[in-house]
Amino acid sequence: MRDVQRIPLHYRLFRHIPTRVRLLLVYIGSPKMTVGASAIVWDLDGRVLLVRHTYRSPAWGFPSGLVGHREDPGTALERELGEELGVVATTDALLHAETHAPARHLTLYYQMTLQGTPRYDGIEIDAFQYAALDKVEAILGTQVGGWLWAARAAVGHG
């Protein structure tokens, strides 16, 4: 039997609060973050799809978008790729997740399959290219994580 006196008073009181109030208190006291989803799309030569965003600096990146309230991240990404590149996209697997603490942002990277040929919308995306992984760092201006090399190898482009 547990020693009730060792449990802090606020925990003992917390269990007597109605569930809805407890959930609200946890929500209010929890850190808030935005969530984005990015697509990793390979061509037959093992190159990855990059797009040039009209509203970002740096402009080049993976196709991506913000996940809406109560929206499934994969569904959000499929919607974004349809809107921005005019293709039907299918979410395959979650490859990686990373946080950017200063911006309080979580990015989920999904491997995606496209049906159709991408074309940019000229509004959010004004160019795209497939790039070899050893060239991606120079284009993006940031290091490519080992997870991306492992994902490329996993689809047979090792």
N, C-alpha and C positions, 0 to 999 in steps of 0.2 A: 504494500500500500504506500502511496506517495505521501510525503510530508507536505501538507497544504500550507504550512507556515513558510516554507521555503519558496513558494510561488509568489512573485511580487503582487502587491495588492491590485495594481492596475490590470494585470492579467486575470485575476480572480473576478474583478468587477466586469471586465470586458465580456466574459461569457454570458453574463446576465442581460446584456443589451440585445434588443431584437436584431435579427440577422440583417435586415435592410439598413438599419442604422450602422451596424458594424461595417458593412460593405461600403457605405458612404464615407465613414471615417477613414477606412483604409484608402479609398480613392482620393480623398482630399489630402491625405498625408503622403501619398506616393508621388514619385517624380514623374513628370509628363514628358513624352518624347513624340516626335514625328516619326513616321515609318515610310520608307521608300522601298521600291522594288526595282531591281535592275536585271536586264536580260543578257544572258550570255548565249550568243548564237554563233555556231561554227559553220563555215562553208566546207565544201568537199576537200579543200586543201589544208584544213586545220587552222584557217585564219578566223579571227573573231570580228564580229560586227561592231563598228563604232559609228556614232552619229555626232553631228555638230549641232548643238543646241543654240538657238538664237538668243536665249535669255540667260545663259550661264557664262561665268568666267572662272576657269578656262572653259572654252566652248565644247571641246571634244570629250566624249564619254560614252558609256554604254547606254543603250536605249533604256529609259527608266521613267518612273513617275511616282508621285506620292500615293499612298494607300489611303483611301477615304475611311471615314468613321464606319466601323463594323463591316468593312469590305475585306474579302479574302485577298491576300497579297498576290497570289497567282492570277486571280481573276482581274485584279486591278492592272497588272502588267499586261495581260492579254488585251484588255481594253485599250491601254495606252499604245501598244504596238499597232493595233488596228487603226486608231485615230492618227497616229503620227507617221506610220510607215505604210498604211493601206494593205496590211496583210492579216491573214488569220494566224494567230499564234496559239501554241499549246504549251502549257507549263509542264516541264519534264521533272526536274528535281531541284530541290534547294541545295545549292553548292556551298554557300558561305554566308555568314552574317557578320557585320561589323558595326561598331558604334563610333560616332563622332561626338565625344563628350561635350566640347564647347558649344556645339549647335543643338545638343540634346536630340540627336537623330540616329536612327537605326536603319541600315540598308541591308536588304535581303537580296542575294544574288541567285537567280534561278537559271538553270539551263532551259532553253526554249527551242521549239521547233517551229519553223515558219512554213506556211503554205502560200505560195505566191512570191513574186519578186518585190522587194522593198522599193518604195518610192517616197521621197520626203514630201512633207506637206507644205513647206515653205513658211509656215507660221511658227511652229515650235522647233522644227528640224529643217535645216537648209542644205544639208549634205550628209552623205554616209560613205563608208568604205569598209572593206574587210581588210584587216591588218594582221600580219604575222606577229606572234607574241613578242618576239625580240625587237619589234618596232613600236609596240604599243606604249612602252614607257616614254619614248621620245614624243609620241603624239599626245599622250595624256598629261605628260609632265609630272608623273608620279610613278612610284614603283609598282610593278605587278606582283601580287602576292603569290606565294608558292601554291596556294589553293587553285589558282587559275591554270598553272602549268599541270597540276594533277588532274584537273577536270578535262583538259585537252587530251592528256594521255588516256584517260578513262573512256573517251569516245573513239579511241583508235588512231589518234593523230600524234602519238607519243614521239 
